[in-house]
């Protein structure tokens, strides 16, 4: 059996949980007051646009905002990116 050469092993990929905007608008903005109106406290403004490729790291959203994005907003998708 041949010995494994350096570089033969698959590269480990690092994935990151992200929230993607999949709607049709040029920009999606959720202000702090909008988060509060859907029961999410202590979440600041979040913007999805061309600059961030409509993707925001999940680490920028608190637990309530992530749950809302994942379960209640059809324009947002929580996924892994790597």
Secondary structure as the mmCIF struct_conf table of DSSP 4:
data_model
#
loop_
_struct_conf.conf_type_id
_struct_conf.id
_struct_conf.beg_label_comp_id
_struct_conf.beg_label_asym_id
_struct_conf.beg_label_seq_id
_struct_conf.end_label_comp_id
_struct_conf.end_label_asym_id
_struct_conf.end_label_seq_id
HELX_LH_PP_P HELX_LH_PP_P1 UNK A 2 UNK A 5
TURN_TY1_P TURN_TY1_P1 UNK A 6 UNK A 7
BEND BEND1 UNK A 9 UNK A 9
HELX_LH_PP_P HELX_LH_PP_P2 UNK A 10 UNK A 12
STRN STRN1 UNK A 16 UNK A 21
BEND BEND2 UNK A 23 UNK A 26
STRN STRN2 UNK A 27 UNK A 30
HELX_RH_AL_P HELX_RH_AL_P1 UNK A 32 UNK A 37
TURN_TY1_P TURN_TY1_P2 UNK A 38 UNK A 39
BEND BEND3 UNK A 42 UNK A 42
STRN STRN3 UNK A 46 UNK A 49
HELX_RH_3T_P HELX_RH_3T_P1 UNK A 50 UNK A 52
TURN_TY1_P TURN_TY1_P3 UNK A 53 UNK A 54
STRN STRN4 UNK A 55 UNK A 57
HELX_RH_3T_P HELX_RH_3T_P2 UNK A 58 UNK A 60
BEND BEND4 UNK A 61 UNK A 61
HELX_RH_AL_P HELX_RH_AL_P2 UNK A 63 UNK A 71
TURN_TY1_P TURN_TY1_P4 UNK A 72 UNK A 72
TURN_TY1_P TURN_TY1_P5 UNK A 74 UNK A 75
STRN STRN5 UNK A 76 UNK A 81
#
